[in-house]
Amino acid sequence: MTALVVRAASPGPTFGTRRMFYLQAAAEIRRHLRAPDFAVASVALPMFFYLIVGIARASEPVPGGGTVGGYLIVVFSIFGVLSVALSGVGHTIVDERARGDLRLIRVTPLPATVYLAAKLVFVLVASAAIIVLLGVEGAVTGARLPLQTWLATSLLLLAGSLALAPIGFLVGFVVRPGSAGAVNLLILMPLSLTAGVFMDVHDLPSAIRQVAELTPTYHLSMLAQSMTGLPISAQPIVDLAWVGGWGIASAVTALLVYRRFVGRQFA
């Protein structure tokens, strides 16, 4: 009876699905705005790190081109984007599984694709907020990053957020409730290291650097740094292929895991 009423109220399946997507995406964003723990972990932390490291050195030129502030904007943006994928998506799905929300969705007309796509919208919105706020910090502290360059780099980092988001879905569908925080740290710290957050990747031991070159954050960082004018010997085609390949492989794996462990929760 409920299903018949829902169908009768919608002019067509396309309109109904689109409306559900808008509502679900808006609800996803609101729920995180009301969660101060997420704001501190994923939004404020990259800004805080930038102030600690970059407030006195933002305008310092880097030999060969670029500034320290431009470098820090890139690496801390990647740190923030990855944190959004892990905490804002992965941890959230784990909590929803623990509460039984996915079983509740089964008795609603909400398609699984809408549920998942709404979380991707949140990743884009949160990532954009982090990138914009870090750009403002860079401008205030004298990073001397031209607006056109910063906009192009921001678009690249936003695209990178979509490639990193499936890692969060994997965490959400695989990790047991109660272990999400520890697993997120085990993923966040190494991938942040390979992006150059804690130190320049070129200063890492050769063995660790060889492993770092297999990660998506390394190649995303190389691309973004080269766009800001830093003296990085980036290979755009190779770097794009690595980032895109990681995104596709993670998305396919997450879909397979979803169908195996979570798909039965949905109608």
C-alpha positions, 0 to 999 in steps of 0.5 A: 500500500505504501509503495503504491502511494509513493508511486502515485505521488511521483510524476515518473520514476526519473523525477522521483529518483531525482527528487530523492537524490536531492533530499538525500544529498541535502540530508547527508550534508546537514548531518555532518554540519551538525557533527562537531567531531567531523568538523574538527577532524576533517576541516579544522585540522588541515587548517590548523596544521597549515597555520603551525607550519606555514604562517611564518614560511608561506611566502618563502620561495622554493628554489626552482619556483613556487613558494612554501605556502603553495606546497603546503596548500596542496599537501594539506588539501590532500590530507583533508580530502582523504580525511573526508573520505575516511571519516565522513564516508567510511566511518559514517557507513560503519556507524549506519551498519551498527545502528541497523540503518541499512536494514531500515533503508530496505523497507523504503523506496530509496535506491542504493544508488541514491544512497551512495551517490549522496555520499559522493556529493558530500565528499565534493562539498566538504572537499571544496570547503577544505580547499577554499579555506586553505586557499584563503589561509594561503592568501592571507599568509602570503603564499603568492599563489595566482588565482587562476593557478589556485582555481585550476589546482582546486579543480584537480584536487576535487577530481582527486577527491572522487578518486579517493572516496571509494577507499572510504566506501571500502572501509565502511563496508568491510570494517567492523563497528568499533574498529573504524577509527583505528583503521582510518588512522592506519590508512590516513597516516601512510597515504598522507606521508606519501603525499608529502604532508609530514615531509618531502617525499624525496627525503624519504628512504629510497625503499619507502619512496618506491612504495610511495610511488604506488599510492594515489596520493603520491601521484595526486600530490605530484600533479598538484604541485607541478600545477602550482609552479613547484620544481617537480618532475611530474609526468601528467599522463602517468600520474593521471593514469595512477590516480584514475586507476586507483579510483576505478579499482577501488570503486569496482572493489567497493561495489563487489564488496557492497554486493557481497556484504551489504547488497542484501540490505536493500530492496 
